[in-house]
């Protein structure tokens, strides 16, 4: 459904322009085409309007308009939803990107942050004080969606998920109310937004614990990929001290300027390493990875933590994602990874994240992210520039998932693609799902917030 500027659209635009302090864009406005696109969203989607909110009042106005008109509501902060939920065809886009206020309480080791801040903006600002919160691994990702889905990143094994540092939040619910949620106020809702995604409202501010992290030992370690290297890497990552977090991407080597041309296109392990302890301890922890095989490049070095959020990979085009937790990556699984990546076609990656440490010390029922004992997250991605290539990439992901994943296995919603309601349901344990449904029925019984990995109010 492509939008035309008919009377209803004009009335909606007029209403929002009267109520909203921020910018309201319609299909005929300058800047609309650029504003409607997201990193992985449908490039053909044309929203009825895009509301660039500047505060909670603007958020409430957009929510009220969606509720009263019945239009689909897409909420985005950084526009990185791998499932493409940051845009809508014919509905209302609530864009939080301009909400970037940040209040840092150095003495209290906490910060109030708005959802439009990117991970890079946040860590650079807090890093000036030698403090930080763990936010993913990509600098341009917005804080909003990343946090609500859990927040698995470069400090996970040492300081846990982003939600493990979430002290409070301010959220606008489906009826337009602005609520403070924490361990004393609306505790059920505070529990649900820590891993339940954007199902329950739009968070306009997060209060986050700050950790003392200034200089780390980190960077990229590039290894030739073989089944043995992949298997041993994951085993070492699981057994490493919790100060060391790793993210290993097995893929065809991109044309990196610090690698010779003959390496480009070969299968490699691109391993992001971050150690938060002293340099001597870090060198000891990283040493076994360096001796797995002769590295193609070793950029692991002492640096300030904000430097870990370097340039983002090129964007554009679409992608297909699948994800699941597994107990281990044995030789058979590692061999399957290599076999799948050696198949004809490009733009494909298998990413392996060893968990444990601080993530595992939080009780499973403390947050809606319940996978505390999970050991390894296996994520599959296939990217394409031409929409005609999507079917082939989808087939590759499906085939790889059939070998590497349990079809009904647990997952984290931040890494799911558009895999259907049954997959979302399977991503949560039964007890967690029942609690999420109860919160959903209380705060959003009409499922206004449905353009997400949806916790539906009544599955019957």
C-alpha positions, 0 to 999 in steps of 0.5 A: 500500500503506497501512500497518496496525499489524500484527505485523510493523510492531509488531516493526519499531517495537519494534526501532527504538525499542530501537536508536535514540536519536532519535524513532521514529514509527509510524502510530498515534503523535501527530505521525506525519501531520505527519512523513510529509509532504514538500514535493512527496511523495505526500500519501497515502503512509503509511510503516511508520515514520519514524526521526528520527535524531540521529547516525550510529548511528541512521542505521546502525540504520535502514539495517540494518532496511531491509536485513533487512526488505526495506522501501523506504528513503526518506532526507530532510534537508529534504524538498525532493525535487522528485521526491517521494523523501523519503517512501515508502508502506509503507517506512521514512523516515529523517529527518535533519532533527534532525541539525544540528550545525555546527563552524566552523573560522574559521582553517582556512576549513572547517566540518563540517556535518550534513545536517539543517541548512538552507541558511539555518541554515548561511549565517546561522551561517557568515555571522557570521564573514563566511564561507560556502559556496554552497548553492542559493537556497532557505533551507529546503532541507536540505544533504544532498540538495542537496550530493549532487546537485551544489549549484547556487546563488547563488554558482555562477559565482564559487565553483562548485557545493557539491560543489566546496567539499566536502573530505570526508564521513562516510557510512554505507553499505548494510552499516552501516559508517561511512566517512570519504571524501575525496581519500585515503580511499575516493576512488571513493566520494568521487568518486561522492557529488559529483553521483551523489545518494544512491545510495551511502549516507547522509552524516552529516557534510560537511566544506566549504570556507568562502569569504570572502563577507560583503557582496554586491550582490544581490536581485530585479530584476523585468522585463516578460517579452517574447521579446526581454527573455528572449533578451537577459537570458540572453545578458547573464548568460552574458557577465557577469563571474563575480562575478555569478550570476543565476537568471531565472524567467519566470512569471506575476507573483505578488501581491507587495506591492511591485508594483501590482495591475495587474502581478499575473498578467502574465508577468514575469522574476523575476531573482535577482541576486548579485554578490560583488565591490565595489559599484562593480563590481557596479553596472557588471555589473548596469546592462545588465540594468536597461536591458533594459526599464523594471524593474517593481521593482528590489530589487538593493542592497548587503546581507549574503549571508545576507539573500539567503535570505529567506522561502520561497515558499508550499508545499503541493500537488504539482509536475511538473518537467523539466530539461535543459542547453542551449547557448543561448536564442535568439529562437526558444527565448525565443518558445517560452517566452512562447508556452507560458507564455501558454497557459491555466492557472497555476502554471507557470515556466520557470527559466533559469540561466546557468552558466560561471565557476568551474563550468566550470573543474573538469575534467569527470571530477573529480566525478560532476557532469560537465556543466562546459561546459554553458552554460544550465540550463532548468528547467520547473515546474508546480505544483498544489493539487488532485491532479486538476490534475496531468495537465494540468500534466504535459501542459504540462511535457511539451509545453514540454520537447518544444520547449525540451529535447533528450529525451535531453539532459544534466541535473543530477539535483537538478532531475529529476522522476520521469521514468524510468530512461532519463532518469536514464541520459541525464543522465550521460555514458557514462564517468561512468555506467560509473564510477558503476555500478562504485561502486554495485556495490561499495558497494550491490550490492543497490540498497538506496538506490534511492528516488532518481534511481537508478543501478541496479547492473545495467541488464541 
